[in-house]
């Protein structure tokens, strides 16, 4: 099977996720800057979640450039990733509404952790699906890299940290932001292998 419908469906779902998140930002009742300032937790939560969804879209886009064939396993692995990503509007809204209370932050960390694991599963499923997907195998080795492992460890701590009190909530938020910053630039290994392939094709 080709990848076109998988890409189209994924793009549509991610666009809807971002739309749902922005609709959670309510218009202030008043007309003063002070009326806007009280909404800062919701806006901060939205901004971080928008960054996360954007990062996954960007990396997913790069990932699909290495894919030639998909099978049922890849389709389900992709749906698994989209399921966890679709929970970002819920945990984002809860965290912002609660002013980053412990339970919402733990839930946010857990969803971020599951998204990271789901993406790893998707990469493995693509590599396994068909020999024609060899570019991804060559770029990643089909296994997690150091940045991926560090991300999972950080997500685990971000999930557990809120139970340590207010300081733990802050630590959880900082860890989530740090992981997002690590992934702002898509996997350079994929871009490198695609460039090498293009050079070989032209040569």
N, C-alpha and C positions, 0 to 999 in steps of 0.2 A: 504494500500500500504506500502511496505517496503521502507527503506531509502537509499538503496544502490546507486540508480541512482542519487539521490539528492546529496549525498556525492561526487560521482565521478565527476559530472558536476561542483559542487562548487569548488573542488580542481583544476580542469582544468581551470576554469575561473580565479581563483586567481593566478595560475601560469602564465597565459597569461598576467594578469595585471602587475605583477612584470617584466615580460620580456619586455613589452612595455615601462615601466618606464626606465629600464636600457638602452634600445636602444636610448632613448632621450639624453643620455650622449655622446656627440660628442668627438671624439679624438682630442686633441689639434693640431693646425697647426704646432707649433714649437716643439723643442726638449728640451727646458729648463724648469726648475721648475716654472719659472715665467709664462710660457705659461699655466701651470696647475693651478696656483694660481688664475688666472682670472676666472676659472670655479667654484670657491668655492660655489657661490649661487646655481648653478644647482646641485652640489653634495650634499650640505646640504639639499636641498629640496627633492632630491631623497632618502637620508638616512632616513629622517623623514617619508616620504611616505612608504618606504620599511618597516619601523618599524610598521606603522599603519596597513598595509596589513598583515604583519606577525602576529600582535596581533589578528586581526580578524580571520585569519586562525586558530590560536592556540585555541582561545575561541570557534570558530565554531566546531573545532574537539572535544573539550571537551563536548560541547553542544550535539553533535550527539550521544555521548555514552549513553545519557539518553533517547534517542528516540527509541521507538519500532515501532510505526506506524505513517505514514504521510498521509495527505489528500491534496486536491486541494488548500485549504487555506494556508497550510504550504509551498507548492511548490511556490505559488505566493508571499508569504512573503519572502521566500528565494531569489527569483528572484528580488524582490524589494531591498533587501540588496545588492545583486550583482550589480544591476544597479548603486547604489550610489558609491559602491567601484570601479566600472569600470571608474568612473570619476576622480579617483586619478591621473592617468597619465596626464590628461589634466591640472588640477589645479596645480599639482606638477611642470610640465614643464613651465606653465605660471608664477608661483611664482618665480622659479629659473631664468627664462629668463629676468624677469622684475626687478631682484634684490629685490624681496619682496616688490613690490609697493602695494598701498592700495587696489585697486580693486581686484588684484589676491589673496591677503591675505584674503580679505572678502569672496571671492569665495571659497577658501580653507577651511575657517572656516565653511562656510555653508554646504559644502560637508561632512565635518567631523560630523557636527551636524546631518545631515540627515542619515548618516551611523549609528550613535548612536541610533537614533529613530527607524530606520529600524531593528536593532538588537533586540531592545525591543519588537517591533511588532512580530518578528519571535519567540521570547521566548513565548509570549502570545499565538500565533497561535499553537505552538507545544503543550502547556499545554491543550489547548481547543480541539485539534484534536482527542485525543483518551485517554481513562482512562489508557491504558497501558503505557502512558508517565508520570506516576505518580512520577517517580524519579525526574524529573525536577520540578514538582510542590512542592515536598517535599524539594528540595534544595533551591528553590528561592521563593516559595510562589506564583509564577506566576506573581509577580509584580516587579517593579524596586527597587533596594536597594539604600542605601545611596551613594555608589560610582557611581552608574548609574545616580542618580539625580545630583550629583556634576558635573559629566562629561557633562551633558546636559547644565547646567548653565554656565560652563566654555566655552563650544562651542558657546553659545549665545554671551557671552562677546567677544570671539575671533572673531566672525563674525562682531560685531559692532565696536570693538576697532580701526580698521584701519582708521575709519572716524575721529578719534581724532588727526591725524597727525602722524609724524614719531615715536613719543613715543608710540602711539597706535598700530602701526605696530609691534614694538618690544614686546609690551604686548601681542598681538595676538599670535605671535610666541611662546612666553614663556608659554602661556596657553595651546597651542596645544601640546607642548612638555611635559608639566606637566601631562596632561590627558593620554598621551601615556605611561608615566612612571608608572602611577597608574595601568594600565592594562597589564603591562609586564608579571605579574604572572597571569595565568588563574584563573577563579573563584574557590577559594578553597572549596566553598560549594558543588560544583559538584563533585570534587575529594573525598570529605569527604563522601558524600552519596553513591558514587560508591564503596568506600572501605568498608563501613558498609554493603552494599548489598552483596559484595563478601564474607565477614566474615560470614554473616548469611547463605549464600548458602552453604559454606563449613561446617558450624556447623550443 
